[in-house]
Amino acid sequence: MLNISKEEVLTYHKQGKIAIELTKPCDTQYELSLAYTPGVAIPCLEIHQNPALSFEYTNRSNLVAVISDGSAVLGLGNIGPLASKPVMEGKAVLFKKFAHVDAFDIELDVHSVEEIVAACKAIAPTFGGINLEDIAAPQCFEIERLLQEALDIPVFHDDQHGTAIITTAGLINVLELTGKKAEEIKIVINGAGAAGIACARMYRAFGVKHIVMCDSKGVVSLARQDLNVYKQAFAVETDARTLEDAITDADMFLGLSKAGALSKAMVAKMAPSPVIFALANPLPEILPEEVAQVRDDVIMATGRSDYPNQINNVLGFPALFRGALDVRAKKITEGMKMAAAHALATLAKEPVPEYAKIAYGNKEIVYGKSHIIPLPFNKEVLFWVASAVAKAAFEEGVARIEEFDVDEYKEQLRSSIEGI
């Protein structure tokens, strides 16, 4: 792990990590009259006549709310809204750094589904999109569903869908590298929270038919009577009761649980040429060096930057929102998410830019077992993902714009990459 001291971290976060900057001059009496009264009345009246012009005459077209109640913050648990603020500010930093998207963090001191939904609905006119963050399952599923139904702007719970998009991208390339087929593989998911369920949903949409999910009590099977409605959707008829039972002949392990959950003995029981996505942080369910002690045919990914194949949500949400905002999408569809996954999978096969290799101190990064997904600092992610998402939104009829030229949009994205 990186050697970072507590003092360095606290110094970095002192006084926060984001600020508001002016995008127009306000240095003269004339400019003041444009920025505020009396001139500001003109766009107000234009928007009153046509609410869609709020995207034209305000910052709404490039503004996302990062909203949390602090009930499931990283691996820290329910630490509350105030303690979650450094993380939400960090999310806003990533939006700006990786996709030129402005974001405000909003920490809510309410926790029920009804209260969070009401708060988000009340502030929705300010924003072009809402990124829900670190809200505990199963409430997060209902909150997202109700907001998607009520609002006409994208609502996206990154803890769910970001992980699903990026691991699906990795799965696409793993299947190509191993010659396996989605409909024939067995996937075991350890962790049945927001991310685990979202991943399972996306894998099903991709064509995977055999998924076994485990939670803290064991296999999510039809024999259990303690499952919520979201877990029930993935309950299977099986004699397996533990992760150790389920892992036999598995082609893929997805860990969204805790350090040490997957043993070397379990790895040995997996199918030939398996994939292990061990995403617990900071310590994964099993370390790559432990896997290497058992077998050499595994494709391995973690959530850490000091190993190959880092599953990092920054590969997803900034560019996804960039594409959605630029076509003024009313929602983020399953098709848009799948388009993002395919774009990431394709980009991983492209030559890695030299600046990205330098950032990781590795001149030998090429598509293969140690590079199945793009590097987080590959600026091309914005180009590939945003254009794929925008195109899907337009084709699916959820974009507000009436005309869309994907080649022209790609040129715009290409020119914006240099500023990242």
FINU-280823 format. One record per residue (C-alpha): residue in one letter; y, z, x. Coordinates in pm, whole numbers, plus 50000, padded with zeros to 5 digits. Example, Ala and Ser with C-alpha at 12.3 -4.5 7.8 and 13.67 -1.06 7.14 Angstrom:
% FINU-280823
  resn      y      z      x
     A  49550  50780  51230
     S  49894  50714  51367
//
This chain:
% FINU-280823
  resn      y      z      x
     M  50000  50000  50000
     L  50361  49951  50107
     N  50500  50247  50300
     I  50797  50345  50082
     S  50948  50691  50090
     K  51063  50885  49786
     E  51417  50890  49928
     E  51424  50511  49961
     V  51312  50466  49602
     L  51566  50710  49461
     T  51846  50554  49665
     Y  51752  50209  49530
     H  51767  50331  49171
     K  52086  50537  49208
     Q  52344  50439  48943
     G  52099  50192  48795
     K  51996  49837  48885
     I  52187  49617  48638
     A  52550  49572  48533
     I  52764  49354  48306
     E  52966  49075  48464
     L  53226  48847  48309
     T  53136  48480  48269
     K  53490  48370  48175
     P  53825  48458  48338
     C  54049  48721  48178
     D  54343  48750  48417
     T  54639  48628  48213
     Q  54797  48687  47874
     Y  54666  48347  47763
     E  54309  48421  47871
     L  54328  48759  47700
     S  54426  48587  47378
     L  54122  48361  47412
     A  53881  48644  47492
     Y  54000  48874  47217
     T  54265  48869  46949
     P  54396  48637  46812
     G  54171  48359  46947
     V  53840  48537  46891
     A  53884  48507  46515
     I  53807  48134  46533
     P  53444  48163  46657
     C  53397  48458  46419
     L  53483  48238  46122
     E  53271  47952  46255
     I  52969  48181  46279
     H  53041  48325  45935
     Q  53015  47975  45794
     N  52709  47884  46001
     P  52510  48176  46152
     A  52320  47938  46383
     L  52645  47897  46578
     S  52595  48252  46706
     F  52378  48088  46972
     E  52665  47854  47061
     Y  52966  48086  47070
     T  52814  48411  47201
     N  52573  48519  47473
     R  52290  48545  47217
     S  52120  48231  47348
     N  52054  48400  47682
     L  52014  48764  47587
     V  51693  48964  47544
     A  51649  49324  47436
     V  51395  49523  47639
     I  51290  49794  47395
     S  51068  50097  47449
     D  51004  50441  47301
     G  50853  50559  47630
     S  50516  50634  47476
     A  50298  50442  47725
     V  50496  50389  48045
     L  50300  50219  48323
     G  50029  50462  48428
     L  50253  50759  48356
     G  50170  50792  47987
     N  50400  50931  47718
     I  50698  51038  47929
     G  50959  50968  47662
     P  51248  50724  47625
     L  51484  50873  47884
     A  51225  50879  48163
     S  51126  50522  48074
     K  51475  50387  48142
     P  51421  50306  48514
     V  51125  50087  48415
     M  51317  49910  48138
     E  51609  49850  48374
     G  51356  49708  48618
     K  51232  49473  48349
     A  51589  49352  48299
     V  51615  49294  48674
     L  51307  49071  48666
     F  51438  48871  48369
     K  51757  48797  48561
     K  51601  48745  48905
     F  51318  48515  48802
     A  51464  48322  48507
     H  51842  48374  48484
     V  51790  48558  48154
     D  52027  48843  48071
     A  51858  49153  47931
     F  51972  49490  47800
     D  51734  49783  47813
     I  51729  49989  47493
     E  51536  50314  47488
     L  51462  50444  47138
     D  51424  50814  47063
     V  51199  50742  46764
     H  50824  50687  46764
     S  50687  50595  46424
     V  50614  50233  46337
     E  50869  50242  46056
     E  51148  50388  46269
     I  51099  50151  46561
     V  51080  49847  46332
     A  51396  49958  46149
     A  51584  50008  46476
     C  51482  49667  46612
     K  51571  49491  46287
     A  51912  49661  46285
     I  52009  49539  46632
     A  51841  49196  46615
     P  52166  49002  46545
     T  52279  49087  46898
     F  51987  48916  47072
     G  51806  48587  47112
     G  51474  48762  47171
     I  51307  49105  47181
     N  51069  49217  47456
     L  50874  49523  47345
     E  50763  49732  47639
     D  50543  50034  47706
     I  50480  50124  47343
     A  50143  50289  47284
     A  49853  50127  47100
     P  49767  50093  46820
     Q  50127  50130  46691
     C  50241  49845  46917
     F  50028  49591  46727
     E  50177  49678  46391
     I  50532  49698  46529
     E  50508  49350  46678
     R  50349  49203  46365
     L  50612  49347  46131
     L  50900  49236  46352
     Q  50760  48884  46390
     E  50739  48858  46012
     A  51089  48999  45954
     L  51294  48835  46229
     D  51372  48476  46322
     I  51386  48536  46699
     P  51096  48570  46945
     V  50933  48913  46953
     F  50695  48961  47245
     H  50504  49271  47357
     D  50458  49198  47725
     D  50201  49472  47784
     Q  49974  49274  47553
     H  50049  48910  47599
     G  50177  48895  47956
     T  49846  49020  48092
     A  49657  48793  47852
     I  49848  48482  47959
     I  49811  48539  48332
     T  49445  48642  48326
     T  49370  48342  48105
     A  49534  48121  48367
     G  49310  48277  48630
     L  49005  48234  48407
     I  49081  47864  48358
     N  49069  47808  48733
     V  48770  48035  48789
     L  48568  47830  48543
     E  48666  47513  48729
     L  48575  47661  49068
     T  48239  47796  48952
     G  48142  47514  48716
     K  48090  47756  48429
     K  48195  47694  48067
     A  48404  47924  47849
     E  48161  47917  47560
     E  47870  48020  47784
     I  48011  48308  47987
     K  47992  48681  47918
     I  48310  48884  47965
     V  48317  49263  47982
     I  48655  49425  47920
     N  48696  49789  48023
     G  48998  49925  47840
     A  49056  49866  47469
     G  49428  49930  47452
     A  49711  49684  47394
     A  49639  49462  47695
     G  49262  49465  47654
     I  49271  49361  47290
     A  49534  49093  47354
     C  49328  48950  47640
     A  49016  48943  47423
     R  49207  48759  47150
     M  49334  48499  47394
     Y  48993  48450  47556
     R  48848  48388  47211
     A  49121  48133  47141
     F  49030  47966  47472
     G  48668  47935  47364
     V  48492  48243  47500
     K  48225  48358  47255
     H  48057  48653  47430
     I  48296  48946  47486
     V  48187  49308  47522
     M  48467  49564  47512
     C  48446  49921  47638
     D  48681  50213  47580
     S  48674  50572  47706
     K  48378  50646  47476
     G  48166  50350  47582
     V  48083  50008  47439
     V  48275  49902  47129
     S  47970  49836  46915
     L  47894  49801  46546
     A  47704  50129  46567
     R  48025  50327  46617
     Q  48217  50481  46328
     D  48530  50583  46522
     L  48692  50242  46576
     N  49040  50148  46458
     V  49089  49814  46287
     Y  49189  49642  46611
     K  48877  49751  46798
     Q  48660  49670  46497
     A  48752  49303  46541
     F  48562  49308  46873
     A  48271  49534  46785
     V  47939  49366  46867
     E  47575  49419  46784
     T  47425  49545  47110
     D  47194  49806  47256
     A  47440  49862  47540
     R  47625  50193  47514
     T  47798  50229  47851
     L  47990  50006  48087
     E  47693  50019  48323
     D  47472  49884  48044
     A  47719  49614  47944
     I  47791  49482  48294
     T  47441  49340  48344
     D  47464  48960  48384
     A  47838  48960  48309
     D  48026  48659  48443
     M  48361  48839  48431
     F  48486  49196  48444
     L  48840  49269  48327
     G  48953  49618  48414
     L  49249  49770  48232
     S  49136  50127  48273
     K  49132  50359  48574
     A  49049  50374  48943
     G  48681  50385  49027
     A  48561  50274  48683
     L  48351  49991  48833
     S  48090  50088  49091
     K  47930  49877  49362
     A  47598  49916  49181
     M  47754  49761  48871
     V  47894  49470  49073
     A  47545  49401  49204
     K  47419  49363  48845
     M  47670  49090  48752
     A  47582  48721  48712
     P  47603  48476  49005
     S  47958  48382  49114
     P  48129  48641  48895
     V  48498  48715  48865
     I  48641  49066  48880
     F  48995  49130  48760
     A  49045  49498  48848
     L  49396  49566  48722
     A  49435  49944  48717
     N  49740  50041  48923
     P  49805  50155  49185
     L  49432  50193  49251
     P  49208  49933  49086
     E  48872  49995  48920
     I  48715  49884  49246
     L  48869  49773  49575
     P  48806  49422  49712
     E  48654  49564  50031
     E  48406  49763  49823
     V  48306  49448  49635
     A  48261  49265  49967
     Q  48012  49528  50076
     V  47785  49428  49787
     R  47815  49050  49760
     D  48017  48755  49886
     D  48021  48529  49580
     V  48285  48721  49381
     I  48631  48590  49292
     M  48851  48899  49292
     A  49197  48976  49155
     T  49395  49300  49131
     G  49739  49406  49016
     R  49847  49478  49373
     S  50061  49267  49604
     D  49861  49355  49918
     Y  49551  49162  49806
     P  49509  48794  49714
     N  49528  48690  49348
     Q  49781  48941  49221
     I  49791  48952  48840
     N  50163  49020  48797
     N  50335  48989  48461
     V  50645  48853  48630
     L  50453  48523  48634
     G  50480  48521  48255
     F  50756  48683  48056
     P  51072  48563  48239
     A  50985  48192  48229
     L  50828  48222  47884
     F  51149  48365  47740
     R  51350  48107  47935
     G  51169  47826  47758
     A  51181  47996  47419
     L  51552  48072  47444
     D  51646  47725  47561
     V  51505  47564  47247
     R  51624  47857  47036
     A  51273  47934  46919
     K  51223  48147  46610
     K  50902  48298  46743
     I  50651  48283  47026
     T  50335  48120  46897
     E  49978  48129  47020
     G  50027  47769  47129
     M  50327  47863  47342
     K  50130  48138  47513
     M  49836  47908  47581
     A  50075  47643  47716
     A  50209  47903  47960
     A  49856  47988  48076
     H  49765  47624  48135
     A  50093  47568  48323
     L  50019  47860  48557
     A  49665  47736  48612
     T  49793  47389  48702
     L  50064  47520  48934
     A  49806  47719  49133
     K  49655  47386  49240
     E  49986  47251  49369
     P  50089  47295  49733
     V  50239  47641  49786
     P  50605  47621  49898
     E  50669  47732  50253
     Y  50917  48005  50147
     A  50644  48161  49931
     K  50395  48154  50218
     I  50653  48321  50443
     A  50720  48590  50181
     Y  50351  48680  50192
     G  50304  48628  50564
     N  50025  48378  50511
     K  50046  48014  50615
     E  49697  47931  50486
     I  49740  47979  50109
     V  49565  47698  49924
     Y  49392  47666  49587
     G  49052  47830  49593
     K  48880  48167  49552
     S  49170  48350  49716
     H  49440  48162  49526
     I  49359  48110  49158
     I  49705  48194  49024
     P  50054  48125  49163
     L  50231  48375  49385
     P  50494  48584  49203
     F  50764  48457  49441
     N  50682  48091  49382
     K  51001  47965  49218
     E  50811  47674  49069
     V  50675  47913  48804
     L  51005  47883  48616
     F  50985  47504  48618
     W  50624  47479  48505
     V  50604  47761  48252
     A  50944  47729  48086
     S  50905  47353  48034
     A  50552  47396  47891
     V  50665  47673  47655
     A  50973  47485  47537
     K  50770  47170  47475
     A  50510  47362  47275
     A  50778  47536  47069
     F  50941  47207  46980
     E  50611  47038  46896
     E  50502  47330  46679
     G  50826  47326  46481
     V  50955  47671  46574
     A  51254  47544  46776
     R  51598  47536  46617
     I  51719  47239  46819
     E  51669  46902  46652
     E  51610  46693  46966
     F  51427  46777  47284
     D  51380  46564  47594
     V  51127  46741  47814
     D  51211  46529  48120
     E  51580  46610  48088
     Y  51496  46977  48042
     K  51280  46972  48354
     E  51574  46835  48550
     Q  51786  47127  48427
     L  51520  47373  48529
     R  51479  47209  48867
     S  51849  47248  48939
     S  51846  47613  48832
     I  51557  47711  49059
     E  51776  47709  49369
     G  51979  47996  49225
     I  51677  48225  49201
//
